[in-house]
Amino acid sequence: MRTQLAQIVRKWDGKDTAPLEHAYSSFATEPDFTVHLVELCEIEECERGATWLLKHYVAKSRSGLPEQLAARHAAFAPKLTDWEARLHFLQYFEHLQIPEHLEDPLRQMIDSGLTSENKFVRAWSHYALAVLAQRFPAHKSHAIETLERSDACETAGSVKVRIRKALEKLKV
């Protein structure tokens, strides 16, 4: 199965999701499906398709990954090079259990996304900042300040919407 998944995600054109949806329906019930996807995320030419499949898995299953697998994936996430792979990770980030020792590397990854030229990465980085602050409350006030500052300066409507959702998440 891993070899087949690797071929599918490597060939993915980034547009037509049918091959990935077919792969999902064919393999999602296999015991090591998510393990193979996390492994494939660590291969540069596979990361975009593998993270799309993980995002699809999280959306369909309405759950994250097992704790150790989530930790492995989160530890590697700052090394993702493709902007779409980073976007996918940020989109399902809130469904992952994050060990405390990964807070700093993930915060650095998220902080770099806050100023990304890509508005989608920028938007979801703001939301991920709120998720991280929720999990590790010592930085909550700093996250709120950052989000409020970004809200005042941001011009892209889609980014402003995600910033507001992030602020709602942090303001109880």
C-alpha positions in Angstrom: 0.0 0.0 0.0 2.8 2.5 0.8 4.3 2.1 -2.6 1.0 2.7 -4.3 0.2 5.7 -2.1 3.7 7.1 -2.9 3.1 6.8 -6.6 -0.3 8.4 -6.4 0.8 11.4 -4.3 4.0 11.9 -6.3 2.0 12.1 -9.6 -0.7 14.4 -8.2 -1.0 17.5 -10.3 -2.3 19.6 -7.4 -5.6 20.2 -9.0 -7.7 17.2 -9.8 -8.4 15.6 -6.4 -10.1 12.5 -7.9 -6.9 10.3 -7.7 -6.4 11.3 -4.1 -10.1 10.7 -3.2 -9.9 7.3 -4.9 -6.7 6.5 -2.9 -8.5 7.5 0.2 -11.5 5.3 -0.5 -9.3 2.4 -1.4 -6.8 2.5 1.6 -8.3 4.6 4.4 -9.5 1.5 6.3 -6.1 -0.2 6.1 -4.5 -0.3 9.6 -1.3 1.6 8.6 -2.9 4.1 6.3 -2.1 7.2 8.5 1.4 5.8 9.3 2.2 5.6 5.6 0.9 9.1 5.0 3.0 10.6 7.8 6.0 8.8 6.4 5.2 10.2 2.9 5.0 13.7 4.3 8.7 13.4 5.0 9.5 12.9 1.3 9.6 16.3 -0.5 8.0 15.1 -3.7 5.2 13.4 -1.8 4.4 16.0 0.9 1.8 18.0 -0.9 -0.4 15.0 -1.8 0.2 13.2 1.5 -0.8 16.2 3.6 -3.9 16.6 1.4 -4.8 13.0 2.2 -4.2 13.6 5.9 -6.4 16.7 5.8 -9.1 14.6 4.0 -8.7 11.8 6.6 -9.1 14.3 9.5 -12.2 15.8 7.9 -13.8 12.5 7.2 -12.9 10.7 10.4 -13.5 13.8 12.6 -10.5 12.8 14.6 -6.8 13.5 14.6 -3.9 11.0 14.6 -2.8 8.7 17.4 -0.7 10.6 19.9 2.8 9.3 18.9 2.0 9.6 15.2 0.8 13.1 15.7 4.0 14.0 17.5 6.1 12.5 14.7 4.2 14.5 12.1 4.2 17.7 14.1 8.0 17.4 14.7 8.6 17.1 10.9 6.1 19.8 9.9 8.5 22.8 10.1 10.6 21.0 7.4 7.7 20.9 4.9 8.8 22.9 1.9 5.7 23.1 -0.4 3.4 26.0 0.5 0.3 23.8 -0.1 1.7 21.1 2.2 2.2 23.7 4.9 -1.3 25.0 4.3 -2.8 21.5 4.6 -0.9 21.0 7.9 -2.1 24.3 9.3 -5.7 23.4 8.3 -5.7 20.2 10.4 -3.3 21.4 13.1 -6.1 21.9 15.7 -6.9 18.2 15.5 -3.4 17.0 16.4 -2.2 16.4 19.9 1.0 18.4 20.3 3.6 17.5 22.9 5.1 20.3 24.9 8.6 19.9 23.5 7.3 20.8 20.0 5.8 24.1 21.0 8.8 26.2 20.1 9.6 24.7 16.7 5.9 24.9 15.8 5.6 28.4 17.0 8.5 29.4 14.8 6.9 27.7 11.8 3.6 29.4 12.6 5.3 32.8 13.1 7.0 32.6 9.7 3.6 31.9 8.1 2.1 35.1 9.7 4.0 37.2 7.1 3.7 34.8 4.2 3.0 36.3 0.8 0.4 33.5 0.3 -2.8 34.8 1.9 -4.0 31.2 2.6 -0.9 30.3 4.5 -1.1 33.7 6.3 -4.7 33.1 7.2 -4.3 29.6 8.6 -1.1 30.6 10.4 -3.0 33.1 12.4 -5.6 30.5 13.3 -2.9 28.0 14.2 -1.4 30.6 16.5 -4.6 30.7 18.4 -4.7 26.9 18.6 -1.2 26.8 19.9 -2.0 29.5 22.5 -5.0 27.6 23.6 -2.9 24.5 24.2 0.0 26.4 25.8 -1.7 29.3 27.7 1.5 31.0 28.8 1.6 32.7 25.5 -2.1 33.5 25.2 -1.8 37.2 25.8 1.0 37.6 23.3 -1.0 35.6 20.7 -4.0 37.9 21.3 -1.8 41.0 20.8 -0.3 39.6 17.6 -3.8 38.7 16.3 -5.2 42.1 17.1 -2.2 43.8 15.5 -2.6 41.7 12.4 -6.4 42.4 12.3 -5.7 46.1 12.2 -3.1 45.8 9.4 -4.3 43.0 7.2 -6.0 44.0 3.9 -7.0 40.6 2.5 -10.6 39.8 3.5 -10.1 36.1 3.8 -7.2 36.5 6.1 -9.2 39.0 8.3 -12.0 36.5 8.6 -9.6 33.7 9.8 -7.9 36.2 12.2 -11.3 37.0 13.7 -12.1 33.4 14.2 -8.7 32.9 15.9 -9.5 35.8 18.2 -12.9 34.3 19.0 -11.2 31.1 19.9 -9.0 32.8 22.4 -11.5 35.2 24.0 -13.6 33.2 26.3 
